Amino acid sequence: MITKDYSDQIKIFDPATVGFPVHVIGAGGIGNTVIPLLAKMGFPEIEIWDDDYYERRNGPTEVAYSDRFFGRPKVEVAKETVDFLLGYSDMLTLHQERVTADTILNGYVICGVDSMTSRSDIWNCIQNCAIDIPIYIDARSAGELVQVFAIQPFDMEDVENYESWLFDDHEATPLGCGARNIGYMSTYISTIVAKNLTAFIRGENIPFMVQKDLAKSF
């Protein structure tokens, strides 16, 4: 049995303080780095939701995954990646399916999907399960633009603010061919997501939205 020693991070984040499972919706562009990071940090229960498969175009942008996984379900790819990095993946539960308004979730929820239509479906689910969801983190990227929202679903001000950021896919930022994503974006976003989640678990105030344009940041 592998001994899990978190002594180097324990004063920043203690896995023993986690009171709920983490649901990661989307195991691709954002989830490919968020999932291994949370597993490394010691989150004891991580549930992964995705009905998609690993495609050749994902190779350069989903940097945590190996190209040998082409054609495989992304939830399985995530599990095998965590197995390779940690030597175990017993904290993972896989759901090769989409989250809909009828899905039952309980715990912390991270959204990393790539369409606003899917986000609307997920938000309907969050509202239906609001009493059981302490925090909902919605991570978005378009080109080099990053947006990470942190919502407490039982806080009406958060709900109203977040719903003003829900819109149809045709209203999303238009991107030219080949400008959808790049590898460093998911790494950057996963850092913000993990920071917000651990700060919330520590009882700290976290921003409703973090927005960065990496094209103008350096």
N, C-alpha and C positions, 0 to 999 in steps of 0.2 A: 504494500500500500504506500502511495506517495504521500509524504508529509508536506502539508501546506503551511508555509512559514510566511506570515504577512508582517513581520516585525519592522521592516523598512518603511511601511506605509501606515502603520497602525494608528499613529497620531493624526493622520490626515483622513484615513478611512478605515474603519474597522468592520469587516464583513459580518461580525456578530450582531451589529446594530441594524441589519437589514430585516425589516419585519414583513415584507411581502415579496412575492415573485416579481420578476421584471418580464414584461411582454415586449419583444422587439418585433414590430410589424414591418416586414421588408428585410430580406437577407442579402440584398444586392449592393447597390451603389453606396449606401450609408451603412447598412447592416453588416457588410463584409468586414468592416473595421470596428464597429461598435460591439459586436458580439464577442470577438476574441478579447477585446479590451476589458469588457465587463467580467468575462470569465477569468482573465488573469487577475483582476482586482479582487476576486473572491465572492462575487454575487452567487449565493447558493442555489437559486432557482431562476433559470432563464428560459422562457418559452418563446419559440421562434415561429412566426407565421409568414408563409410565402407559398404561392402555388406556381411560381415561375421556375424556369430552367436556365442553367448557365450557358450563355451563347458566346460565340467567338468574339463579338464586339465588346463583351464584358472583360476580356483578358487584360487589356492595358489599364482599365479604370478600377476594377475590383481587385486592388493590389494585394489583399491578404489571401486571395485564392490562387490555386495553381491551375495552369492551363490544361492539366490532365483531366480536369473535371468537366470539360465541355459536354453538354447534353444531359448532365445530371441535375436533379432537383436542387435548388439553391439551399434548402434546409439541410439536405444531406451534405452538401459541400461545406456549409458552416460547421456542422458537427465534426466532419473529418479534419477540418482546419484546426478546430479547438483541440481535438485529439492529438494532432501532430505537435501543436505548440505546447500543450500542457501534459500530455501523456494520459489524459482522462477527459471525459465530457459528461460525467454523471449529473452535472448541474443543468443540462439541456433537455428540453422537451420539444419535439418537433411537430409542427402542424403544417402539412403540405396543403394549405387551403387559404382562401382569402378571408379577411375579417369583414363581416357584414353587420348590418344593424342588429341582427339576431344573435351575433356571437356574444358569449358571456366571458367577460374579462374581470379579473380582480388583482389589484396590485399596481405597481408602477408601469406606465405604458410609454413606449418610445415608437414614434412613427417615422419611417424612412422610406415611404413609397414614392413613386415617380409620377403620379397623376393627381390632379385636384379632384377628379371623380372618386378615386379610391379614398382620398382624404375625407370627403363628405360622408362616404359610407362609414368610415372609421369613426368620425365625429358623432354620427348617429349612435353607434355602438357605445362610445364613451358616455354620451348623455344618458343612455339607458342604464349604464352600470355606474353612474357617477358616484354613488354612495360608497362603492368599493374601490375607487381609483383615487388615491391621494394626489397623484401628479401625472399629467399627460405632457410629454415633450414631443413636439412636432419639428423635425429637422428637414430643411429644404435646401436645395441648391439649384442654381440655373447658371451654367457657365462657371464664372468665378464669383458669383454672388451667393452668400450664405445667409440663411435666416433660421434661427432656432427659437421656437416659441415654447414657453413653459406655462401651463395652465392648470389651475386647481379647479376641477370640473364642478365643484359645489360652490365656487365663488362667482357670483353673478357678474361682477365687474370683469373678471377674467374671461368669462363666457362671452359677454358682449364684445369685448375687445378682440377676442380670437375670431368670432364669427364675422367681423368686419374684414378679416384676412382670408376668408373662404370665398372662392370665386370659381367660375367655370374654366375648363382647360383652355378654351380659346382666348381667354383673357390673360393667360400666363405670359411671362416674358418671352417674346419670340427669340429663338436662337437659330443661327445659321447652321447649315449642315456641318457636322463634325465639331460643334461647340457645346454639346450637351453636358459633358463631364470630363474630368481628368483626375488621375490617381490621387494627387495631393488633396483634393477637395474632401474626400471621405475621411481621410486622416485628420484633417483640420476640424471637420464637423464633429467627428466622434469625440474629440477632446472637449469641445464645448458641451456636448450632451452628457458625457461622463462627469464633467465638472459640475454642471447644474444638478444632476441627479444626486451626487454625493453631498453637495452643499445642502440640498433639500433634506436629505436623510439626517444631516447634522443639525437640522433645525434652523438653518440660515435663510434669510430672504434672498430670493433669486430673481433676476430680471424677467419681465414678461416676454421680452424679445431681445435677442442678440442678432445684430445685422452687420455683416462685413462684406465689402467688395474687395476681394483679394487682388483684383487687377489694379487697384489704386492704393493698396496698403503698404507697398514696399518701394 
